[in-house]
Amino acid sequence: MAPIAFSIGSLDIYWYGILMACTFISAYYISRHFAKLHGLDWPVVENLYFLSAFVGLVGSRLGAVLPHWRYFLQHPLEIFSRGGMASHGAIFAIMVVGIYYVRKHNLRYWQLADIAAPILPVGHIFIRLGNFLSGELYGPPTTLPWGVEFPTSLGPVHPTQLYEVAASLVILPFAWKWAKKPRYHGYAFFRTLFVHSVVRFFLDFLRQHSELYGPFVLSQIIALGICLVTLPVILILDRRHTH
């Protein structure tokens, strides 16, 4: 794997950065498509997109830093220099900021969340491809024919990054369909977040690169918590909107 895509003089351009940019570009056009489809004021939604992009970056970094706060307290400069992002941190930060934004502009919170639902699998497709090309977040050793050898893996391992890419490719058309014609506000968002969290919970049994809390890593605990919240919400709202 080669994490550097190309170099301009002494400046190295990394695949992860390119694919992160693809995530933001895709998110922009997805937001615009569904905002116009549902008759929302695009300039207002566009401002929320740019705010969410910034907040998502900050939140994803905080999500990676906070679980290791003791280390970063002793090495504060590494908050900015040491790599690591956490998608759960980005999602949480965007949801919190969204509360204040929709109140200010008199928007429907869960309607906007539905618009963002397809962005979740698209983002994971690009980001996990970036992880793959960077040779990180792979699984344990395997003898399966699709095992991949990374520079630091000391032999073929499960390409768990590609497993999540494959899962996200399956989730994406469903998320798109749900967001196109949601039965109620929140319909697409809750379903997409639930399915994604189920995938994340089980995949992280293979990708346990973090500290264990009992039998689980922190991302699994968060994913399980999301499932335990979103599933009852889906069942209750489905029943409420049956007739």
Summary of the structure (lengths in Angstrom):
residues: 243
radius of gyration: 18.8
end to end distance: 53.3
largest distance: 63.7
contacts: 738
relative contact order: 0.11
helix: 67%
strand: 7%
